[in-house]
């Protein structure tokens, strides 16, 4: 193992040694911020603004993440972690949190988180389709195809995952809450709540958690 990627040893000792590159509208960045709040690490990191698109990464931390994506967590030795699932698992371990079960339930948590992240992947691609292409070549077929992924995933959560959501606070439930919030933020006209009463009721309650209420996208 590269020793540069071990847990930072001096967290919570007064000096902010970790730097998080993020932008307030980023749903993947919001996942990290909710994780920070839920594990008690908010305020322990230095926040650095970053913004960009697939067509212009000049404002992104490409020196730390060659993919030009956020969130990106830079450790005290200059090495970086990226992909929100890598960062949240690192922070949970750093805090000794319980957002990822040690053994029992881990694979369910990871699968639910991956499902929510897949919703976000599709929803973000829909935004980029309109933002990064000239209007005359925007593909409605592409947009509908991406939404079909979102819709299937939401149906699966409504039909198969509600017992998990209603009994656990983990990175799976956090990721779902963030994904639903992003759908409201960027795609309200799609009305994800239609036909998903139990999920809609859960989201209404989960959104009141302080970690969610204080990280609403701008």
Number of C-alpha atoms within 10 A of each C-alpha: 5 5 6 13 13 11 14 15 10 12 17 14 9 8 11 15 19 19 18 24 21 25 21 16 16 17 29 24 25 27 26 29 23 26 26 20 16 23 20 15 18 15 11 17 19 15 15 13 14 20 19 15 14 10 9 11 16 12 13 24 24 14 9 18 19 11 13 21 23 25 28 27 31 22 19 16 11 13 12 19 20 20 16 21 19 13 22 25 17 18 22 20 15 16 17 10 16 14 23 21 15 9 7 9 11 15 13 15 23 17 12 24 21 17 21 25 22 16 26 23 17 18 22 18 16 22 13 15 18 16 12 14 12 9 10 7 9 16 14 12 9 13 17 12 14 18 20 14 15 23 15 12 17 22 15 13 21 18 13 11 17 16 11 17 23 13 9 14 16 22 28 26 24 26 29 26 22 28 26 22 20 23 20 15 15 15 17 12 9 12 10 19 16 9 11 14 11 14 24 16 11 14 19 12 10 21 18 11 12 12 21 22 12 14 19 17 18 8
